[in-house]
Amino acid sequence: MPSTSSLELSTTLSLRSGDQSWGTERRMALLAAIGTEGSISAAARKVGLSYKAAWDAVDLMNSLAGDLLVERVTGGKRGGGAHLTERARELIAWYQAAQAEHQRFMENLTRVGPEGARHLDLLHHMTLQTSARNCYEGTIGAIESGRINDRIRLDLGEGVSLNATLTHASTERLGLAEGRRALAFLKAQAVRIRPQAASAADLNLWTGLIDHRTDDDTLAEISLDINAKVRITGLAAPGAPRGSLLAGTTATACFQAADVLIGTLD
């Protein structure tokens, strides 16, 4: 986890339609680049997106903004391209002005006292709601890129990390990079608690002390303390010996990298 002393109070505006965030800072930069470059491919190169990720972002913005923002042009002397509608140009100008005011507001908040950044960071995380039982914040320690899938290592601090498998397009869409803060989500149903570590490819293995166990007719839900800050909740593995996996005993949580969902804080 990043220390509170190293926190910088910096946020960006995000535009939403219902529950869907579409107008992020990165996507607004893509819009502005389309306006100056005259094509989606050139704009993608300028903001560091793949061609496919840029097209997907444009489709999402066009469908959720309520107005057409980017018009595609085919044929002609230049072989086609894209240009912004008047609505898009108005939106970019408004966003840039609002973002500048927002940054000034956030800078003023840092003057509320030495603990201001820490309190605001905590409130930010408290507003997050998800159905996933396990939620972690960390720093991306490594990215192994592939043509289709990427392997992401998220470092949670105190020697604990997890691996997640994402599509390469998702890595680009989220703007993931080493050193960036990110969130990981994992449903309890995807975690199996075993008396001993299993051996299988692409498994995350965390060993800790069982803190709590809840049983019903068919399942046992177990909470495992990995360290003072990291806890994981999962289900007892099928076939676990009777009398094992009791509170106060050591066990291992196993979960697949493909079951981990990654999100960002902006």
N, C-alpha and C positions, 0 to 999 in steps of 0.2 A: 504494500500500500504506500502511496506517496505520503510524506510527512506533512503535517499542517503548516510547518514553517516554510515549505517549498511551494505551497499553493499560490497560484496567481489567479486573481479574480477576473476571469475573462469568459464571456458568454457571447453567443450569437443569436440572432433572431431566426425563428423557424415559422413558416406559414403552414397552416393546416386546413384541411377540408374534412370535417368530422373527426375521425380518429386517425386519419392518414396525414402524415407530415410530407409535404411535397416541396416547399420553398426553402430548402436549406441554403446555407451560405455557399456551399460548393455548387449547388444547382443554379443559384442565382449568378454565380461567376460564369457558369457554362452559358447561361442565357446572354450575359453581356459579351462573352467571347463570340457567340454566334453573330451578334450584331456587328462586331468589328471585323470578323474573319469572313463572313458570308457563306460559311458551310459548317455542317455539324462535325465533319471529320477534322477540319482545321481547328475548330473550337475545342474539340476533345483533346487534341495534342497540346493545345495551349494551357489547359487546366489540368492535364495529367490523367485523363480518363481514356479507357479503350473506346474504340468506335462503337462497339455494342453497348457498353455501359452508357455512353452519351445518348444513343438512340433510345434506349430504355428510359432514361431520365426525361428526355423530351416528350416521349409518349405519355409518361406519367404526369408531367406538368400540364400538357395539353388537355388531358382527360379530367384532371382534378382542379384546375385553376378556375373553371367556370367560363373561361374565354380562350379562344385559340391564341397561343403565344408565339408559336413558331410555324411558319408556312414553308413547306418544301417546294422547291422549284426544280422542274425537270427540263432537260434539253437546253437549247440556247448555245451561244458561242462558248460559254464557260462549262458546258456539260452539266448544268444544274447546280443547285446549292440550297441554301435556306436563308430566310430573312425573318426578322422580328416584326410582329404586328405592332400597331400603335399602342395597343393595350400592354404589350410586353415592355415597350420602352418606358411607358408611364410607371409600370410596376417596378422596373429596375431603379428608376430615379427615386421612387418612393422608398424602396427597400434600402438603398444606400443612405438616404437622409435619416431614415428611422434607425438604421444600424449605428450611425454616428451618434445620435441622441441616446441610444441604448447604452453605448459604450461610456458616454459621459455619465450616465446615471450609475452604472456599475462602478465607475471610478469614485464617485461620490460615496458609495456604500462602504468603500474600504476605509473611510474616515470615521466610521462609527466606533472604532476601537480595535485593539490588537487581535481580538478574537473574531472580528467580523467575517473574515474569509472562511474560517473554520465553521462558524455557525451557518453561513449561507450554503456551504458545500453540503453540510448535513441535511439542511432543509431540501436541497435539490434531490438528494437520494430518497428522502422520505416521501416525496411526491410520486415515486415510481410504483406502479401497481402491475403485478403480473400473476398469472395462475401457477407459474413454476414455483415449486417449494424451495428450491435451492437457487440463490442469486449471489453472485460474487462480483466484486470490482477488483481490477488489477491493471497491470501494465503489459502491453504486448512485448514479449521478450524475443520472439523469433517468428519468422514467416518462411515456410518452405513452399515456394510457388510451383504449381504444376500447370499443365495446359488446361485442365478442367477443374481440378480441386486443389485447394491450398490447405496446408496444415499450419494452424495457428497455436503458438504457445502463449498462454496468459499466466503471468507471474502474479501470485496473490500476496507474496511476502512471506518472510520467515521460512524460506525453503520450500514452500508449497506452490505448485503450478498445475495447470491442466492443459490438455491438448484438445483442440476442436478442428473439425474438418469442414471447410466451407468451399463453395464453388469460387473459382477465381473471379467471376463476375461480382459475387457478393463482396469479396475482399476489396475490389475497386470501388464498388458502389458505396461502401461504408467508409472508404478512405483509410483503411487500416494500414498501419506502418509501425515498425519497431519503435517503442518508447511512448506510443499513444495509449491513453487510458481507455479501457473498454469494460463492458459488463458481460458476464456469462450467465446463462440461465439453463437449468437442468431440472426436469420433472423427477419427482421421487420415484415414479414408476420405471424410470430408466436406470435406476441405481440398484445394484444388488449388493447386499451386505453378507460377507462370508467370514467364517472363523479364520480362514487362512487365505493368503493371496492366490488368485488364479493366475494362470499363465496363458495369455492369448494375445494375438496381434491387435494393435490399435486400442488397447484397453488403458484407461486411466486407473491407477491403483493408489488409493489413499488409505493409510493405516492410522487408526486412532482408538480412542476409548469410548465404549458405548455409554451414553448418558441416559437414554430413555428408550423404552420399548412399549409399543401398544399392539395388542393382539385382537383379532376378531376370529370368526369361524374358520377362515381360510388363509389369512395373510397376517404378517407381522411387520409393522412399520418401526424402523429403528433410526434413532438419531445418534450420529457418531461425531465426537469432538476430535478434530484433527490437530488443532492447537487452540490457543486461547481466543483466536479470532475467526477461525474457519470451522464451520460445522456442516455436515452433510446429512440429509435424510433420505432413506431408501427403504427397500423391502428386503426381508430375509431371503437369501437365495434358496431356491427349491432344493430339498435334500439335505439342508443343514441339520446336523445331528441334534436330537432332542436334548435339551439342557444346555445347548451352546447359545451364543449370542445373547447373553444376559447382561444387564446393567453392571458396569464396572469391569467388564472383560474387554480384551483387545480384539479388534476385528478389522477387516479390510473392506472398503467400499470400491466397487468396480463399475465403471461406466464407459461406454463407447465414445470415441471422439466425435462420431457422427451425430450423437444425441445432444451435443452441447450447442446451444444457440448463442451467438455473439451479437451484442448491440453496442452502440456508442452513446455518449452523453451529449452529443450535439447533432 
